[in-house]
Amino acid sequence: MSNRVVNLLVPIISIFLGLLVGAIVMLLSGYDPIQGYIALWEGIFGDAYALGETIRQISPYILAGLAVAFAFRTGLFNIGVEGQLIVGWFAAAYVGMAVELPKIIHLPLALLAAAAAGAIWGFIPGILKAKLHVHEVIVTIMMNYIALHVVNALIKAVSDGGYKTATIHKTASLRSEFLSNLTDFSTLHYGILVALAMVVVMWFILEKTKTGYELKSVGFNAHASQYAGMNVSKNIVLSMVISGVFAGLGGAMEALGTFGYMASRGGFTGIGFDGIAVALLGANTPLGVIFGASLFGSLKYGAGNMPNAAGVPVEIVSIVIALIIFFVASGYIIRVILSRLSKKKEAK
């Protein structure tokens, strides 16, 4: 059995096992798993509105997954995607509401502001890692909390003591009457196109450019890369900056599309942390991230239909997601089993 087939089978088997064990959990908790999963399915694909909301939910997950996956592919563990997403959300919301410009200028400017904010938030742990050898995991975790409280303070400052920014101008909005009407007045917006464009950008950078080759090389072996003449410090910083750009754009999806403003938060959005699981499920590949984000976005939105339609609490879906992550993380065991089954088949 080829590695490509194994790489494809591991996440599929993980999802199946997650759903299976999730069904057992429902059964032991006194709920009907068949009705629960039917309600989940209908919550995702039941009608045009549900489908629109599901696709809308997927957009920031794709970008958060790309942010984590890009750092992983270059040998770094960016747990700061949540903070980078939050500062990107604020930057996009602020530019969207603070100035009035033609849409052809205003929307790209708001997106660039989100990307720049995320890049700056990624640059800090990147430079500390490159110059002072401070582990990026520690710094990025701390940066998440700094982002949360700094942004809350900024929201208060720009809203004259209020709890949320003003609504963005229509010229900065990703919303679309066409998509809304097509999906029975859902909040689906053009952010999904931005997210898919970034998938292509990540693939192009990593697979088709000299910079991408160097970034991957430094990730595989920094000492060998330095010996080969590559600037390791520059590539570490660049990796974190690009990762931050993807995360910042994830925040722009919420600011310019879903909500149209940013409110003070008592806690994290969770999207950045889920991006770790999305990247893991997608094997840190651009195409795989689309798959992982689609699964997570669908489960997150579809879960809302389970309490009403089947009486199953949404916490059960969180358990199913956790189980899927567990089985993906245990992919080595699944790989060993598949390898042994393949050898037995060949022996026969």
Salt bridges, closest charged atoms under 4 A:
GLU53 OE1 - ARG56 NH2 2.54
GLU136 OE1 - LYS129 NZ 3.12
GLU136 OE1 - HIS135 ND1 3.65
GLU207 OE2 - ARG73 NH2 2.98
GLU207 OE1 - LYS216 NZ 3.46
ASP274 OD2 - LYS300 NZ 3.54
